[in-house]
């Protein structure tokens, strides 16, 4: 199992260019690093943004990388209908078609992993291989099929705890200082946390200071308005090499899943994919791509090579 850092690096200070693409009634921001070979497409988790992958990307010198700010996140457009799992997956599906991607390598974390795989299954040929970092997937196919027959009973997004999180900060430094000793952030790689803060704020229109680039209500919407149904069936059509990195299991009744410390990947979820490989990483939490970017980069490099034969 890969465990050492990658010696090769991109040039110090190399920054991506921001590309904006209109799809599905919104505008998505994409961070593009130059390079050759099949492009690597990255999708982040809920409440994050495309630049949380910087520490992974800098360990992939020479590769073209496209890191997406999902709807309502980062530099992508705000406003419009509530942000949901189905809408976000539809955005990615249309983005893959709009960019006419063929033979790309997909990599996502958590929510981003699940919707990227779902979108890839609906755009045949877009991906040649994929790395899913603790994707949010239930292992219960019967439960998913039952859910498809039942009406969604949405909760009020404004009442979700994540919708009430602190939204205003004087600076990225203040945000960093607030989070650096708090779980789960205390376990994150220090530079990843720094990038999360620096690129996760935007100027406010009300006065001095900054607001989160993913408004808390967006997190509330995604968590409250129902998951993406039919994932097991869709994943069955993703006939490419897929590697799943699975974080630690829940340890006891006090180890609350909603805290996103234990894995969000149901045991046995790899069975839904025709050609999946499961890698258990019990020493890491659900945030393993943020805790161990070097490890994830090495796995991603291996998955890239799978696509290249």
C-alpha positions as CSV (number, residue, x, y, z in Angstrom):
1,X,0.0,0.0,0.0
2,X,1.4,3.4,-0.9
3,X,2.6,5.2,2.2
4,X,5.6,7.3,1.3
5,X,5.5,10.9,0.0
6,X,6.0,11.6,-3.7
7,X,9.3,13.3,-4.4
8,X,8.3,15.0,-7.6
9,X,6.6,18.3,-7.3
10,X,5.2,21.0,-9.5
11,X,7.2,24.2,-9.7
12,X,7.0,26.3,-6.5
13,X,4.3,28.9,-6.7
14,X,2.6,27.3,-9.7
15,X,-1.0,28.4,-9.7
16,X,-4.0,27.2,-11.7
17,X,-6.0,29.3,-14.0
18,X,-9.7,29.8,-13.3
19,X,-12.1,28.7,-16.0
20,X,-15.8,29.4,-15.9
21,X,-18.2,27.1,-17.6
22,X,-22.0,27.7,-18.0
23,X,-24.0,24.5,-17.5
24,X,-27.4,23.5,-16.2
25,X,-28.5,27.0,-15.5
26,X,-25.5,28.0,-13.4
27,X,-21.8,28.8,-13.8
28,X,-19.2,26.5,-12.4
29,X,-15.6,27.6,-11.6
30,X,-12.9,25.1,-12.6
31,X,-9.3,25.3,-11.5
32,X,-7.0,24.1,-14.3
33,X,-3.4,23.1,-13.9
34,X,-1.5,22.6,-17.2
35,X,0.0,19.3,-18.2
36,X,-0.3,16.4,-20.6
37,X,-2.0,13.0,-20.7
38,X,-5.5,12.2,-19.8
39,X,-7.0,15.0,-17.6
40,X,-7.6,14.4,-13.9
41,X,-11.0,15.7,-12.7
42,X,-11.4,16.4,-9.0
43,X,-14.6,16.8,-7.0
44,X,-14.6,18.0,-3.4
45,X,-16.9,17.3,-0.4
46,X,-19.8,19.3,1.0
47,X,-18.7,22.8,2.2
48,X,-15.3,22.6,0.7
49,X,-13.9,23.9,-2.7
50,X,-11.7,22.9,-5.5
51,X,-8.5,24.3,-3.9
52,X,-8.5,21.8,-1.0
53,X,-6.9,19.5,-3.6
54,X,-3.8,21.8,-4.1
55,X,-1.5,19.6,-1.9
56,X,-2.6,16.5,-4.0
57,X,-2.2,18.3,-7.3
58,X,1.3,19.6,-6.6
59,X,2.4,16.0,-6.2
60,X,1.1,15.2,-9.8
61,X,3.7,17.2,-11.9
62,X,3.1,17.1,-15.6
63,X,-0.5,16.1,-15.4
64,X,-3.4,18.3,-16.5
65,X,-5.8,18.7,-13.6
66,X,-9.3,20.2,-13.5
67,X,-10.6,20.8,-10.0
68,X,-14.3,21.8,-9.9
69,X,-16.0,24.2,-7.4
70,X,-19.3,22.5,-7.2
71,X,-22.6,24.4,-7.4
72,X,-22.9,26.9,-4.5
73,X,-19.2,26.3,-3.5
74,X,-16.0,28.3,-3.9
75,X,-16.0,30.6,-6.9
76,X,-19.0,29.0,-8.6
77,X,-22.2,30.9,-8.9
78,X,-24.5,31.4,-5.9
79,X,-28.3,31.7,-5.9
80,X,-30.9,29.8,-7.9
81,X,-32.7,26.7,-6.8
82,X,-31.8,24.8,-3.6
83,X,-28.5,22.9,-4.0
84,X,-29.2,19.1,-3.8
85,X,-27.5,15.8,-4.5
86,X,-29.4,15.2,-7.8
87,X,-28.9,18.8,-9.1
88,X,-25.1,18.6,-8.3
89,X,-24.8,15.3,-10.0
90,X,-26.6,16.6,-13.0
91,X,-24.2,19.6,-13.1
92,X,-21.2,17.3,-13.3
93,X,-22.9,15.1,-15.9
94,X,-23.5,18.2,-18.1
95,X,-20.0,19.5,-17.4
96,X,-18.4,16.3,-18.6
97,X,-20.4,16.5,-21.8
98,X,-19.7,20.2,-22.3
99,X,-15.9,19.7,-21.9
100,X,-16.1,16.7,-24.2
101,X,-13.9,14.7,-21.8
102,X,-12.8,11.3,-22.9
103,X,-10.6,8.8,-21.0
104,X,-10.2,11.2,-18.0
105,X,-9.3,10.1,-14.5
106,X,-11.9,10.9,-11.9
107,X,-11.1,11.5,-8.2
108,X,-13.6,12.7,-5.6
109,X,-14.0,12.9,-1.8
110,X,-17.2,12.0,0.1
111,X,-20.2,13.7,-1.6
112,X,-17.9,14.7,-4.5
113,X,-16.8,11.1,-5.0
114,X,-20.4,9.8,-5.1
115,X,-21.8,12.4,-7.6
116,X,-18.7,12.2,-9.8
117,X,-19.1,8.4,-10.1
118,X,-22.8,8.8,-10.7
119,X,-22.2,11.4,-13.4
120,X,-19.5,9.3,-15.0
121,X,-21.8,6.4,-15.2
122,X,-24.2,8.5,-17.3
123,X,-21.5,9.8,-19.7
124,X,-20.0,6.7,-21.1
125,X,-16.3,7.1,-22.1
126,X,-15.7,10.2,-20.0
127,X,-13.6,8.3,-17.5
128,X,-11.0,5.6,-17.9
129,X,-10.4,5.0,-14.2
130,X,-11.5,6.5,-10.9
131,X,-10.3,7.0,-7.3
132,X,-13.1,7.4,-4.8
133,X,-12.0,8.7,-1.4
134,X,-14.4,7.5,1.3
135,X,-17.5,8.1,-1.0
136,X,-20.8,8.5,0.7
137,X,-22.5,5.3,-0.4
138,X,-24.8,3.0,1.5
139,X,-24.1,-0.7,1.1
140,X,-27.8,-1.6,1.3
141,X,-29.1,-2.0,-2.2
142,X,-32.6,-3.0,-1.0
143,X,-32.7,0.1,1.2
144,X,-31.9,2.3,-1.8
145,X,-34.5,0.6,-4.0
146,X,-37.2,1.1,-1.3
147,X,-36.2,4.8,-1.0
148,X,-36.8,5.2,-4.7
149,X,-40.4,4.2,-4.2
150,X,-41.0,6.6,-1.3
151,X,-41.6,10.3,-1.5
152,X,-38.8,12.5,-0.3
153,X,-39.7,14.2,3.0
154,X,-37.3,17.2,3.1
155,X,-36.4,19.0,6.3
156,X,-36.0,22.7,6.6
157,X,-32.4,23.4,5.5
158,X,-32.2,26.5,7.7
159,X,-32.7,24.3,10.8
160,X,-29.7,22.0,10.0
161,X,-26.8,22.6,12.3
162,X,-24.4,23.2,9.4
163,X,-26.7,26.0,8.2
164,X,-26.1,27.8,11.4
165,X,-22.3,27.6,11.5
166,X,-20.3,30.8,11.8
167,X,-20.2,32.6,8.4
168,X,-18.2,35.7,9.0
169,X,-14.4,36.0,9.6
170,X,-12.1,39.0,9.7
171,X,-9.4,37.1,7.6
172,X,-8.2,33.7,6.6
173,X,-5.7,33.9,9.4
174,X,-8.5,34.3,11.9
175,X,-10.4,31.4,10.4
176,X,-7.3,29.2,10.5
177,X,-6.6,30.1,14.1
178,X,-10.2,29.2,15.0
179,X,-10.1,25.8,13.4
180,X,-6.5,24.6,13.8
181,X,-7.0,22.9,17.2
182,X,-10.6,21.8,16.7
183,X,-11.8,18.5,15.4
184,X,-11.9,17.5,12.6
185,X,-9.6,20.2,11.4
186,X,-6.9,19.5,13.9
187,X,-6.2,16.3,12.0
188,X,-5.9,17.9,8.6
189,X,-2.6,18.5,6.9
190,X,-1.6,22.1,7.9
191,X,-1.3,23.4,4.4
192,X,-4.6,21.8,3.3
193,X,-6.3,23.6,6.2
194,X,-4.5,26.8,5.2
195,X,-5.8,26.4,1.6
196,X,-9.3,25.6,2.9
197,X,-9.3,29.0,4.7
198,X,-7.5,31.1,2.1
199,X,-9.7,30.0,-0.8
200,X,-12.8,29.4,1.3
201,X,-13.6,33.0,2.0
202,X,-15.0,35.8,-0.2
203,X,-15.5,39.5,0.5
204,X,-18.9,40.4,2.0
205,X,-21.2,43.0,0.5
206,X,-22.2,44.2,3.9
207,X,-18.9,45.7,5.0
208,X,-15.4,44.7,6.1
209,X,-14.5,41.1,6.6
210,X,-15.2,37.9,4.7
211,X,-17.9,35.3,4.4
212,X,-17.7,31.6,3.6
213,X,-17.5,30.9,-0.1
214,X,-20.0,28.1,0.5
215,X,-22.8,29.8,2.3
216,X,-23.9,27.7,5.3
217,X,-27.4,27.4,3.9
218,X,-26.0,25.5,0.9
219,X,-24.7,22.9,3.3
220,X,-28.0,22.8,5.0
221,X,-29.8,22.3,1.7
222,X,-27.5,19.4,0.6
223,X,-27.9,17.6,3.9
224,X,-31.6,18.2,4.3
225,X,-33.2,17.7,0.9
226,X,-32.5,14.1,0.3
227,X,-29.7,12.0,-1.2
228,X,-29.1,10.8,-4.7
229,X,-31.3,7.7,-5.4
230,X,-30.4,4.9,-7.7
231,X,-26.6,5.0,-7.1
232,X,-26.1,1.2,-6.9
233,X,-27.7,0.7,-10.3
234,X,-25.8,3.6,-11.9
235,X,-22.5,2.4,-10.5
236,X,-23.1,-1.0,-12.2
237,X,-22.7,0.8,-15.5
238,X,-19.3,2.3,-14.6
239,X,-17.2,-0.5,-16.2
240,X,-13.8,1.0,-15.5
241,X,-11.1,0.4,-12.9
242,X,-12.3,2.0,-9.6
243,X,-10.2,2.2,-6.4
244,X,-12.1,3.0,-3.2
245,X,-10.2,4.3,-0.2
246,X,-12.3,3.5,2.9
247,X,-11.7,5.3,6.2
248,X,-12.1,3.8,9.7
249,X,-15.3,2.2,10.9
250,X,-17.5,3.6,13.6
251,X,-16.0,2.6,17.0
252,X,-18.9,2.8,19.4
253,X,-22.3,4.4,19.9
254,X,-20.7,7.7,20.9
255,X,-18.8,7.8,17.6
256,X,-21.5,9.8,15.8
257,X,-21.5,9.4,12.0
258,X,-22.9,12.9,11.6
259,X,-19.6,14.2,12.9
260,X,-18.0,12.7,9.8
261,X,-15.2,11.1,11.7
262,X,-16.0,7.4,10.9
263,X,-16.3,6.2,7.3
264,X,-19.3,7.2,5.1
265,X,-18.7,4.3,2.8
266,X,-20.9,1.3,3.7
267,X,-19.1,-2.0,4.1
268,X,-19.4,-3.9,0.9
269,X,-20.2,-0.8,-1.3
270,X,-17.5,-1.9,-3.7
271,X,-19.8,-4.7,-4.9
272,X,-21.8,-2.1,-6.9
273,X,-19.0,-1.4,-9.2
274,X,-18.0,-4.0,-11.9
275,X,-14.2,-3.5,-11.4
276,X,-13.7,-2.1,-8.0
277,X,-10.7,-2.5,-5.7
278,X,-11.2,-1.6,-2.0
279,X,-8.3,-0.2,0.2
280,X,-9.0,-0.1,3.9
281,X,-7.3,2.8,5.7
282,X,-8.5,2.5,9.4
283,X,-5.8,4.9,10.6
284,X,-7.6,7.8,8.9
285,X,-11.0,9.4,9.3
286,X,-13.6,10.3,6.7
287,X,-11.5,13.4,5.9
288,X,-8.5,11.3,4.8
289,X,-7.9,13.3,1.6
290,X,-7.5,16.4,3.8
291,X,-5.4,14.5,6.4
292,X,-3.1,12.7,4.1
293,X,-2.8,14.4,0.7
294,X,0.5,12.6,-0.1
295,X,-1.1,9.2,0.4
296,X,-4.0,10.2,-1.8
297,X,-1.7,11.6,-4.5
298,X,0.2,8.3,-4.6
299,X,-3.0,6.3,-5.0
300,X,-4.2,8.8,-7.6
301,X,-1.0,8.4,-9.6
302,X,-1.4,4.6,-9.5
303,X,-5.0,5.0,-10.7
304,X,-3.8,7.3,-13.5
305,X,-1.4,4.5,-14.6
306,X,-4.3,2.0,-14.7
307,X,-6.0,4.2,-17.3
308,X,-2.8,4.5,-19.3
309,X,-2.3,0.8,-19.4
